């Protein structure tokens, strides 16, 4: 699976509506309203790279109220749970 983190700049008067519309698109796992330089961050998961264009350019980019997007593709996944399990290998449990 390919995971992309899509930063989305939205018309300020339509953030909740855009967030709901983006969250309903195929391939979009989660949408966060955030502080900072962008308004929303969407987590997109697809099987192939060519599907990213369909989800991001053809779907997210065409949602009414979306002004701009920027996409980062994830190479590796790390989580606190994964790291904890890795460090506990070979250690007896309490």
C-alpha positions in Angstrom: 0.0 0.0 0.0 1.1 3.6 -0.7 0.3 6.3 1.8 0.3 9.9 0.9 -0.1 12.9 3.3 -2.0 15.6 1.4 -1.9 19.2 2.8 -4.9 21.2 1.6 -5.5 24.9 1.5 -9.2 25.7 1.6 -11.4 28.8 1.3 -11.8 29.9 4.9 -15.6 29.9 4.8 -15.8 26.3 3.8 -13.4 24.2 5.9 -15.9 21.9 7.5 -17.8 21.3 4.3 -14.6 20.6 2.3 -13.3 18.3 5.1 -16.5 16.2 5.0 -16.4 16.1 1.2 -12.8 15.0 1.1 -13.3 12.4 3.9 -16.0 10.8 1.7 -13.7 10.2 -1.3 -12.4 6.7 -2.2 -8.9 6.3 -1.0 -9.1 9.0 1.7 -8.7 7.3 5.1 -8.8 10.4 7.5 -9.0 14.2 7.2 -7.7 16.4 10.0 -8.4 20.1 10.5 -5.0 21.6 11.5 -3.2 24.7 12.5 -0.4 26.2 10.5 0.2 27.0 6.9 -2.6 24.7 5.6 -6.2 24.1 6.7 -6.6 20.3 6.3 -4.4 17.3 6.1 -5.8 14.1 4.4 -4.3 10.6 4.7 -4.7 8.8 1.4 -4.0 5.1 1.0 -3.9 3.4 -2.4 -2.5 0.3 -4.0 -0.6 1.9 -6.9 1.1 5.2 -7.6 -1.2 5.9 -10.6 -4.2 5.9 -8.3 -2.7 8.9 -6.4 -3.4 11.1 -9.4 -7.0 9.9 -9.5 -7.6 10.6 -5.8 -5.5 13.8 -5.4 -5.8 15.7 -8.7 -9.0 14.3 -10.0 -11.0 14.1 -6.7 -9.5 16.2 -3.9 -8.3 19.0 -6.2 -11.8 19.3 -7.7 -13.7 19.6 -4.4 -15.4 23.0 -4.3 -13.5 25.2 -1.9 -10.1 23.5 -2.3 -7.5 26.2 -3.4 -4.3 24.2 -3.4 -2.8 20.9 -2.4 0.7 19.6 -1.6 1.5 15.9 -1.3 4.1 13.9 0.5 4.4 10.2 -0.1 5.4 8.1 2.9 8.4 5.8 2.5 8.3 4.0 6.0 5.8 3.8 8.7 6.8 4.1 12.4 4.6 4.1 15.4 5.1 4.1 19.1 3.6 0.6 19.2 6.0 -0.7 16.6 9.0 0.9 18.4 7.9 -0.5 21.8 7.6 -4.0 20.4 10.9 -3.7 18.7 12.7 -2.7 21.9 11.0 -5.4 24.0 12.1 -8.3 21.8 13.7 -11.0 23.9 12.7 -9.4 27.2 10.5 -11.3 29.6 7.1 -9.8 30.2 6.0 -8.8 33.7 
